[in-house]
Amino acid sequence: MELAEPFEMTQPAISQHLKVLEDAGLIVRRIEGTRRPRRLAHAGIEAMDQWLAMLRKALEKNYDRLDAVLAGMEKNRKGDKP
Amino acid sequence: MSKLTLKTEGDTHVIVTRRFAASPDAVYRAHTDPKLVQQWLLGPEGWTMPVCINEPRPGGKIRYEWTHVKGGGFYLTGEYLELEPYSRIVHVERMHLPDPTPDNHVETRFDADGTGTLMTIRMTLPDVETRAAMLATGMERGMEASYVRLEGMI
């Protein structure tokens, strides 16, 4: 209920969004009587951050190497000229 | 100075940009000529790509196989969907670890930027649930590797 308040959405719609986040492992739900408090699931968020950090690192390495390959291509092209 | 930018957009997109001091023509060729791809698409140190198949035409196949100096390896397969020579490539790809990861849909643009090139990659990853399952699998693997190391220690 509290999570739905700031949004112009119905309670069932909010519940649906929360279910997607829960299934994705990004939030976890507790049961306290009739309340269902949620909190961020750190493991899920961290896994995503880690994956993005890994991707960034691999791409940075790749493109630094590509800079060298491109410099080599330019040299060859100039070398071809009579 | 980091020349690379990487940001997420919505639930399923990752946008990467990078500038190169070479023409769009050259950067495009470095992405589609297997002899050139083999020289740079290697990720972290220690990896080589002994097999590089790259058929730059719609429906053409992509297959990259990597091996590590200390043994072990994995491969990637993909297909080209659209190619506009020297300006745009659209393809799908998946890693085989050895189980295939869900398809990653990738659009790469090469725009002239002064005397160089601005490359923009837009990846569309699977929906949030599939992606979470993917990450969970990765975590299990990571944990399994840690347990194996632990077993070696005790």
gemmi code that builds the backbone of each chain (N, CA, C; Angstrom):
import gemmi

chains = {
    "A": [
        ("MET", (0.840, -1.211, 0.000), (0.000, 0.000, 0.000), (0.867, 1.250, 0.000)),
        ("GLU", (1.857, 1.289, 0.926), (2.715, 2.479, 1.030), (3.511, 2.667, -0.247)),
        ("LEU", (3.969, 1.548, -0.855), (4.781, 1.643, -2.058), (3.958, 2.163, -3.233)),
        ("ALA", (2.633, 1.931, -3.191), (1.773, 2.355, -4.307), (1.450, 3.844, -4.231)),
        ("GLU", (1.498, 4.416, -3.025), (1.050, 5.798, -2.819), (1.656, 6.837, -3.761)),
        ("PRO", (3.003, 6.847, -3.945), (3.556, 7.925, -4.796), (3.255, 7.759, -6.286)),
        ("PHE", (2.675, 6.636, -6.708), (2.482, 6.382, -8.134), (1.013, 6.473, -8.537)),
        ("GLU", (0.790, 6.911, -9.768), (-0.574, 6.926, -10.283), (-0.890, 5.564, -10.883)),
        ("MET", (-0.890, 4.566, -10.040), (-1.148, 3.196, -10.507), (-2.023, 2.524, -9.471)),
        ("THR", (-2.748, 1.512, -9.922), (-3.597, 0.785, -8.984), (-2.729, -0.146, -8.144)),
        ("GLN", (-3.242, -0.558, -7.002), (-2.524, -1.479, -6.124), (-2.134, -2.782, -6.862)),
        ("PRO", (-3.096, -3.402, -7.615), (-2.711, -4.641, -8.324), (-1.568, -4.411, -9.326)),
        ("ALA", (-1.585, -3.244, -10.004), (-0.520, -2.948, -10.980), (0.824, -2.852, -10.272)),
        ("ILE", (0.843, -2.173, -9.127), (2.083, -2.046, -8.348), (2.555, -3.434, -7.907)),
        ("SER", (1.606, -4.255, -7.430), (1.956, -5.611, -6.982), (2.600, -6.405, -8.106)),
        ("GLN", (2.068, -6.203, -9.325), (2.601, -6.907, -10.494), (4.051, -6.495, -10.747)),
        ("HIS", (4.322, -5.188, -10.686), (5.684, -4.671, -10.870), (6.617, -5.233, -9.800)),
        ("LEU", (6.116, -5.259, -8.557), (6.944, -5.744, -7.452), (7.256, -7.230, -7.622)),
        ("LYS", (6.267, -7.982, -8.161), (6.463, -9.415, -8.364), (7.595, -9.652, -9.379)),
        ("VAL", (7.604, -8.839, -10.455), (8.660, -8.969, -11.471), (10.031, -8.731, -10.831)),
        ("LEU", (10.117, -7.671, -10.010), (11.386, -7.347, -9.347), (11.796, -8.455, -8.372)),
        ("GLU", (10.773, -9.038, -7.710), (11.047, -10.098, -6.740), (11.538, -11.357, -7.459)),
        ("ASP", (10.827, -11.728, -8.552), (11.224, -12.908, -9.327), (12.628, -12.721, -9.902)),
        ("ALA", (12.966, -11.473, -10.209), (14.284, -11.190, -10.791), (15.380, -11.172, -9.728)),
        ("GLY", (14.978, -11.304, -8.459), (15.970, -11.346, -7.384), (16.494, -9.973, -6.996)),
        ("LEU", (15.757, -8.924, -7.379), (16.235, -7.572, -7.080), (15.660, -7.022, -5.775)),
        ("ILE", (14.490, -7.563, -5.371), (13.957, -7.183, -4.057), (13.517, -8.459, -3.319)),
        ("VAL", (13.442, -8.384, -2.000), (12.916, -9.507, -1.220), (11.742, -9.023, -0.373)),
        ("ARG", (10.829, -9.955, -0.117), (9.589, -9.604, 0.581), (9.530, -10.347, 1.915)),
        ("ARG", (9.112, -9.647, 2.959), (8.848, -10.306, 4.243), (7.345, -10.315, 4.460)),
        ("ILE", (6.887, -11.158, 5.385), (5.470, -11.126, 5.750), (5.392, -10.714, 7.215)),
        ("GLU", (4.678, -9.619, 7.469), (4.476, -9.143, 8.848), (2.990, -8.906, 9.028)),
        ("GLY", (2.262, -9.938, 9.483), (0.810, -9.805, 9.600), (0.223, -9.585, 8.226)),
        ("THR", (-0.484, -8.454, 8.048), (-1.068, -8.173, 6.734), (-0.093, -7.357, 5.874)),
        ("ARG", (1.005, -6.895, 6.466), (1.968, -6.078, 5.710), (2.960, -6.976, 4.971)),
        ("ARG", (3.452, -6.469, 3.852), (4.449, -7.200, 3.057), (5.619, -6.274, 2.776)),
        ("PRO", (6.418, -5.955, 3.791), (7.518, -5.017, 3.526), (8.569, -5.604, 2.576)),
        ("ARG", (9.044, -4.756, 1.661), (10.090, -5.184, 0.708), (11.375, -4.421, 0.996)),
        ("ARG", (12.476, -5.078, 0.694), (13.740, -4.342, 0.703), (14.557, -4.757, -0.515)),
        ("LEU", (15.549, -3.947, -0.865), (16.410, -4.272, -2.001), (17.225, -5.515, -1.675)),
        ("ALA", (17.339, -6.404, -2.638), (18.162, -7.607, -2.446), (19.577, -7.275, -2.905)),
        ("HIS", (20.477, -7.146, -1.947), (21.822, -6.688, -2.305), (22.543, -7.635, -3.252)),
        ("ALA", (22.325, -8.941, -3.053), (23.015, -9.913, -3.915), (22.635, -9.699, -5.375)),
        ("GLY", (21.330, -9.479, -5.613), (20.840, -9.293, -6.983), (21.397, -8.031, -7.619)),
        ("ILE", (21.364, -6.942, -6.854), (21.862, -5.655, -7.354), (23.368, -5.750, -7.602)),
        ("GLU", (24.068, -6.377, -6.667), (25.520, -6.500, -6.796), (25.908, -7.333, -8.006)),
        ("ALA", (25.145, -8.413, -8.243), (25.453, -9.289, -9.384), (25.353, -8.495, -10.679)),
        ("MET", (24.347, -7.614, -10.755), (24.157, -6.832, -11.965), (25.290, -5.821, -12.109)),
        ("ASP", (25.633, -5.141, -11.006), (26.740, -4.176, -11.032), (28.035, -4.860, -11.431)),
        ("GLN", (28.231, -6.066, -10.888), (29.463, -6.809, -11.180), (29.532, -7.160, -12.653)),
        ("TRP", (28.393, -7.581, -13.199), (28.356, -7.967, -14.608), (28.683, -6.753, -15.474)),
        ("LEU", (28.098, -5.593, -15.144), (28.355, -4.370, -15.920), (29.818, -3.943, -15.795)),
        ("ALA", (30.390, -4.098, -14.602), (31.794, -3.736, -14.390), (32.702, -4.653, -15.220)),
        ("MET", (32.355, -5.941, -15.265), (33.129, -6.914, -16.054), (33.064, -6.562, -17.537)),
        ("LEU", (31.848, -6.226, -17.981), (31.635, -5.863, -19.391), (32.472, -4.628, -19.729)),
        ("ARG", (32.443, -3.623, -18.861), (33.191, -2.393, -19.098), (34.693, -2.679, -19.202)),
        ("LYS", (35.193, -3.492, -18.286), (36.625, -3.817, -18.262), (37.047, -4.508, -19.558)),
        ("ALA", (36.243, -5.515, -19.980), (36.560, -6.286, -21.191), (36.531, -5.357, -22.411)),
        ("LEU", (35.521, -4.465, -22.476), (35.404, -3.559, -23.620), (36.568, -2.564, -23.646)),
        ("GLU", (36.948, -2.036, -22.480), (38.071, -1.087, -22.430), (39.337, -1.727, -22.977)),
        ("LYS", (39.601, -2.967, -22.544), (40.779, -3.707, -23.035), (40.696, -3.883, -24.548)),
        ("ASN", (39.524, -4.336, -25.002), (39.330, -4.579, -26.439), (39.627, -3.324, -27.257)),
        ("TYR", (39.045, -2.196, -26.837), (39.147, -0.995, -27.667), (40.526, -0.353, -27.581)),
        ("ASP", (41.243, -0.553, -26.478), (42.633, -0.086, -26.431), (43.444, -0.868, -27.463)),
        ("ARG", (43.160, -2.180, -27.567), (43.859, -2.992, -28.587), (43.433, -2.561, -29.987)),
        ("LEU", (42.135, -2.254, -30.128), (41.633, -1.837, -31.442), (42.302, -0.537, -31.895)),
        ("ASP", (42.573, 0.395, -30.948), (43.306, 1.629, -31.290), (44.609, 1.277, -32.008)),
        ("ALA", (45.323, 0.282, -31.466), (46.606, -0.127, -32.048), (46.403, -0.755, -33.426)),
        ("VAL", (45.356, -1.592, -33.556), (45.061, -2.236, -34.851), (44.757, -1.159, -35.901)),
        ("LEU", (43.957, -0.145, -35.518), (43.588, 0.925, -36.450), (44.816, 1.739, -36.859)),
        ("ALA", (45.709, 1.997, -35.894), (46.951, 2.729, -36.199), (47.772, 1.931, -37.208)),
        ("GLY", (47.795, 0.597, -37.036), (48.517, -0.280, -37.964), (47.903, -0.251, -39.355)),
        ("MET", (46.564, -0.231, -39.432), (45.861, -0.198, -40.728), (46.219, 1.082, -41.479)),
        ("GLU", (46.251, 2.191, -40.736), (46.552, 3.502, -41.312), (47.970, 3.504, -41.893)),
        ("LYS", (48.902, 2.925, -41.142), (50.306, 2.842, -41.553), (50.424, 2.036, -42.851)),
        ("ASN", (49.741, 0.867, -42.871), (49.784, -0.003, -44.052), (49.256, 0.713, -45.284)),
        ("ARG", (48.157, 1.451, -45.069), (47.524, 2.139, -46.178), (48.500, 3.167, -46.768)),
        ("LYS", (49.173, 3.889, -45.867), (50.151, 4.892, -46.312), (51.331, 4.215, -46.999)),
        ("GLY", (51.716, 3.042, -46.438), (52.856, 2.294, -46.979), (52.584, 1.795, -48.390)),
        ("ASP", (51.259, 1.554, -48.689), (50.892, 1.027, -50.018), (51.105, 2.059, -51.126)),
        ("LYS", (51.040, 3.332, -50.706), (51.133, 4.377, -51.740), (52.548, 4.402, -52.336)),
        ("PRO", (52.629, 4.615, -53.662), (53.954, 4.603, -54.299), (54.784, 5.818, -53.869)),
    ],
    "B": [
        ("MET", (42.290, 9.300, -18.546), (40.991, 9.631, -19.129), (40.370, 8.374, -19.727)),
        ("SER", (39.153, 8.101, -19.305), (38.472, 6.945, -19.876), (37.655, 7.400, -21.079)),
        ("LYS", (37.905, 6.789, -22.226), (37.229, 7.208, -23.450), (35.903, 6.480, -23.627)),
        ("LEU", (35.711, 5.444, -22.830), (34.524, 4.608, -22.993), (33.419, 5.072, -22.055)),
        ("THR", (32.189, 5.135, -22.568), (31.074, 5.339, -21.654), (30.185, 4.120, -21.732)),
        ("LEU", (29.623, 3.735, -20.593), (28.717, 2.583, -20.553), (27.581, 2.934, -19.614)),
        ("LYS", (26.363, 2.900, -20.126), (25.238, 3.184, -19.235), (24.058, 2.269, -19.576)),
        ("THR", (23.214, 2.071, -18.586), (22.025, 1.259, -18.831), (20.889, 2.199, -19.210)),
        ("GLU", (19.942, 1.670, -19.967), (18.765, 2.451, -20.360), (17.564, 1.540, -20.175)),
        ("GLY", (16.650, 1.946, -19.328), (15.496, 1.094, -19.041), (15.950, -0.220, -18.425)),
        ("ASP", (15.124, -1.232, -18.570), (15.415, -2.530, -17.952), (16.361, -3.384, -18.770)),
        ("THR", (16.390, -3.169, -20.084), (17.051, -4.174, -20.912), (18.124, -3.636, -21.857)),
        ("HIS", (18.394, -2.323, -21.822), (19.391, -1.806, -22.758), (20.684, -1.408, -22.067)),
        ("VAL", (21.782, -1.663, -22.768), (23.087, -1.142, -22.346), (23.633, -0.354, -23.533)),
        ("ILE", (24.031, 0.899, -23.274), (24.558, 1.763, -24.336), (26.036, 2.008, -24.070)),
        ("VAL", (26.853, 1.739, -25.083), (28.298, 1.932, -24.954), (28.731, 2.912, -26.043)),
        ("THR", (29.566, 3.897, -25.705), (30.144, 4.761, -26.742), (31.659, 4.771, -26.591)),
        ("ARG", (32.342, 4.977, -27.717), (33.819, 5.015, -27.719), (34.250, 5.780, -28.973)),
        ("ARG", (35.226, 6.649, -28.828), (35.771, 7.386, -29.977), (37.058, 6.739, -30.449)),
        ("PHE", (37.278, 6.769, -31.765), (38.503, 6.223, -32.337), (39.144, 7.248, -33.269)),
        ("ALA", (40.477, 7.237, -33.309), (41.207, 8.167, -34.188), (41.404, 7.513, -35.554)),
        ("ALA", (40.307, 7.078, -36.159), (40.358, 6.457, -37.485), (38.998, 6.660, -38.135)),
        ("SER", (38.936, 6.494, -39.447), (37.691, 6.749, -40.174), (36.639, 5.683, -39.858)),
        ("PRO", (35.339, 6.000, -40.008), (34.287, 4.985, -39.830), (34.555, 3.757, -40.699)),
        ("ASP", (35.049, 3.986, -41.905), (35.406, 2.917, -42.832), (36.372, 1.906, -42.181)),
        ("ALA", (37.430, 2.434, -41.566), (38.441, 1.569, -40.933), (37.871, 0.851, -39.710)),
        ("VAL", (37.097, 1.570, -38.878), (36.555, 0.956, -37.658), (35.555, -0.141, -38.025)),
        ("TYR", (34.768, 0.109, -39.054), (33.799, -0.883, -39.542), (34.536, -2.139, -40.019)),
        ("ARG", (35.602, -1.923, -40.811), (36.349, -3.080, -41.319), (36.995, -3.869, -40.187)),
        ("ALA", (37.448, -3.171, -39.149), (38.070, -3.855, -38.000), (37.054, -4.725, -37.251)),
        ("HIS", (35.758, -4.470, -37.480), (34.704, -5.270, -36.840), (34.215, -6.422, -37.715)),
        ("THR", (34.548, -6.390, -39.014), (33.959, -7.383, -39.919), (35.006, -8.230, -40.651)),
        ("ASP", (36.297, -7.867, -40.566), (37.349, -8.660, -41.194), (37.947, -9.583, -40.125)),
        ("PRO", (37.736, -10.914, -40.270), (38.169, -11.838, -39.223), (39.650, -11.681, -38.848)),
        ("LYS", (40.493, -11.406, -39.843), (41.938, -11.245, -39.571), (42.190, -10.086, -38.601)),
        ("LEU", (41.339, -9.059, -38.678), (41.492, -7.894, -37.799), (40.812, -8.147, -36.448)),
        ("VAL", (39.593, -8.729, -36.483), (38.832, -8.998, -35.250), (39.673, -9.841, -34.289)),
        ("GLN", (40.342, -10.855, -34.860), (41.181, -11.774, -34.092), (42.268, -11.072, -33.275)),
        ("GLN", (42.635, -9.861, -33.710), (43.740, -9.155, -33.056), (43.312, -8.348, -31.831)),
        ("TRP", (42.013, -8.038, -31.737), (41.653, -7.140, -30.632), (40.482, -7.607, -29.773)),
        ("LEU", (39.600, -8.468, -30.292), (38.393, -8.846, -29.532), (38.726, -9.990, -28.558)),
        ("LEU", (39.557, -9.670, -27.561), (40.139, -10.728, -26.735), (39.824, -10.590, -25.249)),
        ("GLY", (39.121, -9.525, -24.862), (38.766, -9.358, -23.450), (39.992, -9.198, -22.567)),
        ("PRO", (39.928, -9.744, -21.342), (41.045, -9.568, -20.402), (42.334, -10.226, -20.921)),
        ("GLU", (43.469, -9.863, -20.328), (44.766, -10.434, -20.715), (44.738, -11.962, -20.635)),
        ("GLY", (45.503, -12.607, -21.487), (45.680, -14.056, -21.384), (44.836, -14.854, -22.368)),
        ("TRP", (43.959, -14.171, -23.111), (43.076, -14.884, -24.031), (43.512, -14.695, -25.486)),
        ("THR", (43.331, -15.749, -26.288), (43.535, -15.631, -27.735), (42.285, -16.169, -28.428)),
        ("MET", (42.142, -15.846, -29.720), (40.987, -16.302, -30.484), (41.467, -17.150, -31.661)),
        ("PRO", (41.673, -18.452, -31.440), (42.177, -19.284, -32.536), (41.173, -19.475, -33.668)),
        ("VAL", (39.876, -19.417, -33.359), (38.871, -19.568, -34.419), (38.057, -18.278, -34.523)),
        ("CYS", (38.006, -17.707, -35.725), (37.254, -16.469, -35.938), (36.540, -16.552, -37.277)),
        ("ILE", (35.236, -16.823, -37.219), (34.423, -16.850, -38.437), (33.540, -15.620, -38.418)),
        ("ASN", (33.567, -14.856, -39.490), (32.817, -13.612, -39.551), (32.380, -13.407, -40.996)),
        ("GLU", (31.087, -13.598, -41.253), (30.545, -13.482, -42.620), (29.652, -12.247, -42.700)),
        ("PRO", (30.236, -11.064, -43.020), (29.464, -9.824, -42.963), (28.466, -9.654, -44.109)),
        ("ARG", (27.364, -10.377, -44.006), (26.228, -10.215, -44.926), (24.988, -10.627, -44.139)),
        ("PRO", (23.798, -10.097, -44.508), (22.599, -10.467, -43.740), (22.456, -11.997, -43.689)),
        ("GLY", (22.259, -12.550, -42.524), (22.172, -13.998, -42.349), (23.533, -14.648, -42.160)),
        ("GLY", (24.610, -13.888, -42.375), (25.972, -14.409, -42.234), (26.268, -14.821, -40.800)),
        ("LYS", (27.144, -15.829, -40.657), (27.438, -16.375, -39.331), (28.614, -15.681, -38.654)),
        ("ILE", (28.537, -15.683, -37.320), (29.653, -15.227, -36.496), (29.984, -16.373, -35.555)),
        ("ARG", (31.259, -16.717, -35.448), (31.676, -17.692, -34.452), (33.079, -17.329, -33.972)),
        ("TYR", (33.188, -17.014, -32.704), (34.474, -16.677, -32.099), (34.763, -17.719, -31.024)),
        ("GLU", (35.953, -18.319, -31.089), (36.348, -19.266, -30.031), (37.582, -18.720, -29.326)),
        ("TRP", (37.474, -18.623, -28.007), (38.593, -18.106, -27.208), (39.219, -19.214, -26.379)),
        ("THR", (40.531, -19.151, -26.234), (41.207, -20.064, -25.300), (42.129, -19.245, -24.408)),
        ("HIS", (42.284, -19.722, -23.188), (43.152, -19.036, -22.232), (44.508, -19.711, -22.202)),
        ("VAL", (45.576, -18.926, -21.985), (46.936, -19.496, -21.955), (47.044, -20.630, -20.946)),
        ("LYS", (46.283, -20.533, -19.857), (46.355, -21.566, -18.816), (45.350, -22.687, -19.055)),
        ("GLY", (44.762, -22.737, -20.263), (43.779, -23.775, -20.590), (42.371, -23.278, -20.382)),
        ("GLY", (41.414, -24.013, -20.953), (40.014, -23.631, -20.822), (39.631, -22.633, -21.892)),
        ("GLY", (38.339, -22.520, -22.115), (37.880, -21.578, -23.117), (36.378, -21.593, -23.246)),
        ("PHE", (35.877, -20.789, -24.155), (34.439, -20.724, -24.423), (34.269, -20.140, -25.809)),
        ("TYR", (33.046, -20.140, -26.309), (32.844, -19.577, -27.637), (31.545, -18.785, -27.721)),
        ("LEU", (31.456, -18.014, -28.791), (30.295, -17.164, -29.043), (29.808, -17.459, -30.448)),
        ("THR", (28.482, -17.542, -30.620), (27.934, -17.654, -31.968), (26.960, -16.499, -32.174)),
        ("GLY", (26.742, -16.155, -33.440), (25.815, -15.070, -33.737), (25.464, -15.058, -35.205)),
        ("GLU", (24.537, -14.184, -35.549), (24.129, -14.018, -36.944), (23.986, -12.525, -37.214)),
        ("TYR", (24.377, -12.136, -38.443), (24.164, -10.760, -38.868), (22.727, -10.595, -39.333)),
        ("LEU", (22.098, -9.488, -38.940), (20.740, -9.185, -39.388), (20.752, -8.107, -40.467)),
        ("GLU", (21.481, -7.015, -40.219), (21.527, -5.892, -41.174), (22.935, -5.341, -41.225)),
        ("LEU", (23.378, -4.967, -42.426), (24.676, -4.286, -42.548), (24.555, -3.110, -43.507)),
        ("GLU", (24.917, -1.928, -43.040), (25.017, -0.756, -43.916), (26.499, -0.414, -43.895)),
        ("PRO", (27.227, -0.848, -44.963), (28.681, -0.733, -44.914), (29.181, 0.627, -44.435)),
        ("TYR", (30.076, 0.556, -43.489), (30.819, 1.656, -42.875), (29.988, 2.543, -41.948)),
        ("SER", (28.672, 2.227, -41.756), (27.938, 3.079, -40.821), (27.120, 2.319, -39.770)),
        ("ARG", (26.675, 1.083, -40.062), (25.770, 0.440, -39.104), (25.779, -1.080, -39.267)),
        ("ILE", (25.777, -1.778, -38.121), (25.701, -3.246, -38.108), (24.658, -3.648, -37.069)),
        ("VAL", (23.782, -4.593, -37.421), (22.858, -5.158, -36.433), (23.081, -6.664, -36.429)),
        ("HIS", (23.323, -7.228, -35.250), (23.507, -8.679, -35.161), (22.987, -9.194, -33.824)),
        ("VAL", (22.817, -10.512, -33.732), (22.511, -11.134, -32.437), (23.672, -12.038, -32.080)),
        ("GLU", (23.906, -12.204, -30.782), (24.991, -13.085, -30.340), (24.642, -13.717, -29.006)),
        ("ARG", (25.278, -14.841, -28.736), (25.119, -15.508, -27.452), (26.421, -16.198, -27.103)),
        ("MET", (26.721, -16.273, -25.815), (27.915, -16.975, -25.334), (27.538, -18.429, -25.082)),
        ("HIS", (28.508, -19.322, -25.225), (28.305, -20.735, -24.876), (29.302, -21.066, -23.786)),
        ("LEU", (28.781, -21.320, -22.588), (29.668, -21.433, -21.416), (29.639, -22.784, -20.703)),
        ("PRO", (29.345, -23.929, -21.224), (28.968, -24.164, -22.612), (27.463, -23.977, -22.864)),
        ("ASP", (26.635, -23.869, -21.810), (25.204, -23.630, -22.047), (25.045, -22.247, -22.659)),
        ("PRO", (24.186, -22.113, -23.668), (24.048, -20.795, -24.297), (23.354, -19.794, -23.383)),
        ("THR", (23.868, -18.571, -23.357), (23.195, -17.480, -22.652), (22.070, -16.976, -23.570)),
        ("PRO", (21.082, -16.281, -23.017), (20.017, -15.741, -23.880), (20.607, -14.785, -24.927)),
        ("ASP", (19.916, -14.635, -26.053), (20.407, -13.785, -27.144), (20.565, -12.326, -26.720)),
        ("ASN", (21.677, -11.746, -27.138), (21.926, -10.327, -26.969), (21.810, -9.695, -28.356)),
        ("HIS", (20.874, -8.769, -28.514), (20.650, -8.086, -29.794), (21.487, -6.811, -29.784)),
        ("VAL", (22.346, -6.648, -30.794), (23.330, -5.556, -30.759), (23.254, -4.695, -32.016)),
        ("GLU", (23.073, -3.393, -31.836), (23.151, -2.457, -32.954), (24.390, -1.599, -32.753)),
        ("THR", (25.267, -1.568, -33.766), (26.504, -0.791, -33.665), (26.508, 0.281, -34.755)),
        ("ARG", (26.688, 1.529, -34.358), (26.739, 2.637, -35.322), (28.141, 3.219, -35.370)),
        ("PHE", (28.580, 3.596, -36.560), (29.887, 4.222, -36.739), (29.649, 5.581, -37.382)),
        ("ASP", (29.768, 6.653, -36.594), (29.512, 7.999, -37.118), (30.804, 8.799, -37.194)),
        ("ALA", (30.989, 9.513, -38.318), (32.158, 10.377, -38.455), (32.111, 11.422, -37.348)),
        ("ASP", (33.260, 11.679, -36.731), (33.357, 12.608, -35.614), (34.684, 13.353, -35.783)),
        ("GLY", (34.625, 14.511, -36.417), (35.855, 15.210, -36.782), (36.635, 14.327, -37.754)),
        ("THR", (37.911, 14.067, -37.423), (38.708, 13.192, -38.293), (38.597, 11.743, -37.844)),
        ("GLY", (37.846, 11.501, -36.779), (37.737, 10.149, -36.243), (36.335, 9.576, -36.349)),
        ("THR", (36.036, 8.659, -35.432), (34.755, 7.950, -35.443), (34.183, 7.896, -34.037)),
        ("LEU", (32.891, 8.149, -33.946), (32.175, 7.879, -32.696), (31.390, 6.588, -32.907)),
        ("MET", (31.721, 5.577, -32.121), (30.999, 4.306, -32.218), (29.980, 4.233, -31.083)),
        ("THR", (28.760, 3.862, -31.413), (27.706, 3.727, -30.396), (27.111, 2.331, -30.499)),
        ("ILE", (27.184, 1.589, -29.413), (26.619, 0.234, -29.387), (25.379, 0.250, -28.510)),
        ("ARG", (24.294, -0.285, -29.020), (23.074, -0.402, -28.228), (22.742, -1.880, -28.103)),
        ("MET", (22.926, -2.422, -26.909), (22.618, -3.834, -26.671), (21.218, -3.931, -26.099)),
        ("THR", (20.451, -4.902, -26.585), (19.143, -5.175, -26.000), (19.215, -6.555, -25.392)),
        ("LEU", (19.237, -6.584, -24.076), (19.354, -7.853, -23.364), (17.963, -8.411, -23.117)),
        ("PRO", (17.896, -9.683, -22.749), (16.579, -10.278, -22.494), (15.858, -9.557, -21.363)),
        ("ASP", (14.583, -9.824, -21.226), (13.779, -9.180, -20.193), (14.379, -9.432, -18.810)),
        ("VAL", (13.892, -8.678, -17.852), (14.515, -8.642, -16.539), (14.564, -10.024, -15.863)),
        ("GLU", (13.514, -10.854, -16.081), (13.515, -12.175, -15.444), (14.601, -13.079, -16.030)),
        ("THR", (14.683, -13.091, -17.369), (15.669, -13.944, -18.030), (17.074, -13.513, -17.632)),
        ("ARG", (17.250, -12.183, -17.570), (18.561, -11.657, -17.233), (18.938, -12.053, -15.803)),
        ("ALA", (17.941, -12.005, -14.908), (18.197, -12.381, -13.516), (18.580, -13.855, -13.431)),
        ("ALA", (17.893, -14.688, -14.230), (18.194, -16.124, -14.241), (19.631, -16.339, -14.718)),
        ("MET", (20.018, -15.556, -15.725), (21.362, -15.609, -16.289), (22.396, -15.264, -15.223)),
        ("LEU", (22.110, -14.166, -14.493), (23.028, -13.722, -13.448), (23.102, -14.759, -12.338)),
        ("ALA", (21.933, -15.351, -12.012), (21.894, -16.355, -10.951), (22.755, -17.549, -11.333)),
        ("THR", (22.687, -17.957, -12.610), (23.497, -19.078, -13.094), (24.973, -18.735, -12.938)),
        ("GLY", (25.306, -17.508, -13.318), (26.695, -17.038, -13.201), (27.164, -17.093, -11.763)),
        ("MET", (26.273, -16.692, -10.851), (26.633, -16.692, -9.433), (26.852, -18.112, -8.929)),
        ("GLU", (25.959, -19.026, -9.374), (26.116, -20.423, -8.962), (27.465, -20.954, -9.403)),
        ("ARG", (27.818, -20.642, -10.666), (29.110, -21.079, -11.194), (30.252, -20.536, -10.364)),
        ("GLY", (30.164, -19.231, -10.044), (31.188, -18.572, -9.243), (31.313, -19.236, -7.889)),
        ("MET", (30.151, -19.555, -7.296), (30.161, -20.199, -5.987), (30.747, -21.591, -6.089)),
        ("GLU", (30.359, -22.309, -7.159), (30.876, -23.666, -7.366), (32.406, -23.624, -7.447)),
        ("ALA", (32.939, -22.657, -8.216), (34.394, -22.524, -8.362), (35.034, -22.265, -7.001)),
        ("SER", (34.373, -21.425, -6.175), (34.910, -21.133, -4.853), (34.923, -22.372, -3.991)),
        ("TYR", (33.850, -23.181, -4.078), (33.786, -24.408, -3.286), (34.875, -25.384, -3.707)),
        ("VAL", (35.111, -25.454, -5.031), (36.156, -26.349, -5.523), (37.505, -25.901, -4.970)),
        ("ARG", (37.750, -24.584, -4.985), (39.010, -24.053, -4.440), (39.108, -24.371, -2.958)),
        ("LEU", (37.984, -24.207, -2.258), (37.944, -24.454, -0.818), (38.289, -25.916, -0.538)),
        ("GLU", (37.709, -26.817, -1.352), (37.980, -28.244, -1.174), (39.454, -28.534, -1.340)),
        ("GLY", (40.088, -27.826, -2.282), (41.510, -28.008, -2.511), (42.344, -27.560, -1.321)),
        ("MET", (41.795, -26.619, -0.543), (42.549, -26.055, 0.579), (42.443, -26.904, 1.829)),
        ("ILE", (41.297, -27.613, 2.003), (41.102, -28.362, 3.258), (41.410, -29.842, 3.117)),
    ],
}
model = gemmi.Model(1)
for chain_id, residues in chains.items():
    chain = gemmi.Chain(chain_id)
    for i, (resn, *xyz) in enumerate(residues, 1):
        res = gemmi.Residue()
        res.name, res.seqid = resn, gemmi.SeqId(i, " ")
        for name, pos in zip(("N", "CA", "C"), xyz):
            atom = gemmi.Atom()
            atom.name, atom.element = name, gemmi.Element(name[0])
            atom.pos, atom.b_iso = gemmi.Position(*pos), 0.0
            res.add_atom(atom)
        chain.add_residue(res)
    model.add_chain(chain)
structure = gemmi.Structure()
structure.add_model(model)
structure.setup_entities()
